[in-house]
Amino acid sequence: MPIYRAVLDGHVVAESDATVAVEGNRYFPLDAIGPGVLEPTWMRSLCYWKGVARYFHVTAGGRTVRHAAWTYRHPSPLARRIKGHVAFWPGDVQVEVVDGT
């Protein structure tokens, strides 16, 4: 199973072999996120098939990117496999394959 890594400015913010791919985004389990990386925000959005997304600021290496990660705490039944997972905004946080075996 491939291992994926999320990186902000050269700093690893998440790494896991248990990610889930949905709509071009890679969702990482919450326990794969480094300590102090995520700070909850008040921002929310609604996806017609996944539910309500809650956002986080992402901090690494002294830089904070606002609203750069999100999760669906109570996803719809169609999106239940992303429950307990976090995705990162691809413009700021780069997701890469570490090991494709």
C-alpha positions in Angstrom: 0.0 0.0 0.0 1.5 3.4 -0.9 2.6 5.9 1.8 1.5 9.5 1.3 3.0 12.6 2.8 1.6 16.1 3.1 4.2 18.8 3.1 4.1 22.6 3.8 7.2 24.5 2.9 9.4 21.4 3.3 7.9 20.4 6.6 6.0 17.2 6.9 2.5 17.8 8.4 1.1 14.3 7.8 2.1 10.9 6.6 0.1 7.6 6.3 -0.5 4.5 4.3 -4.2 4.6 5.2 -5.3 7.6 3.2 -8.5 7.8 1.2 -8.8 9.5 -2.2 -12.0 11.4 -3.0 -12.5 14.0 -5.8 -8.8 14.4 -6.4 -8.0 15.0 -2.7 -6.1 12.7 -0.4 -7.7 12.4 3.1 -5.3 11.5 5.9 -6.4 9.9 9.2 -6.4 12.3 12.1 -3.8 10.3 13.9 -1.4 10.8 11.0 -1.4 14.6 11.5 1.6 16.0 13.3 1.1 17.7 16.8 0.3 21.4 16.7 -0.3 21.4 12.9 -4.1 21.9 12.9 -6.0 24.8 14.5 -9.8 24.7 14.2 -11.5 27.7 12.5 -15.1 28.8 12.3 -15.2 28.3 8.6 -17.7 25.8 7.2 -18.9 24.7 3.7 -21.5 22.4 2.4 -21.0 19.7 -0.1 -24.2 18.3 -1.5 -23.0 14.6 -1.2 -20.4 14.7 1.6 -22.0 17.0 4.1 -20.7 19.9 6.1 -16.9 20.5 6.0 -15.1 22.1 9.0 -11.8 23.9 8.3 -8.4 24.2 10.0 -5.5 26.6 9.8 -2.3 24.6 9.0 1.0 25.6 10.8 4.5 24.2 10.1 7.9 25.7 10.1 6.7 29.0 11.5 4.2 29.5 8.7 0.4 29.4 9.1 -1.9 28.9 6.1 -5.5 29.9 6.9 -8.3 27.4 6.1 -5.8 25.0 4.4 -7.3 21.8 5.7 -10.8 20.4 6.2 -12.7 17.4 7.6 -16.2 16.0 7.5 -16.9 15.1 11.1 -20.3 13.7 10.3 -20.2 12.8 6.6 -23.2 11.5 4.7 -23.5 7.8 4.3 -22.1 8.1 0.7 -18.9 9.6 2.1 -18.5 7.6 5.3 -15.0 6.4 4.4 -13.6 9.9 5.0 -15.0 10.1 8.5 -12.0 10.8 10.9 -9.8 12.0 8.0 -8.4 15.4 7.0 -7.6 16.8 3.5 -5.3 19.6 2.6 -5.7 22.5 0.2 -3.4 21.5 -2.7 -2.3 25.1 -3.5 -0.4 25.4 -0.2 0.2 21.8 1.1 1.7 19.4 -1.4 0.7 15.7 -1.1 3.3 13.3 -2.5 3.8 9.6 -2.7 6.7 8.5 -0.4 6.6 4.8 -1.2 4.5 3.3 -4.0 5.0 -0.4 -3.0 
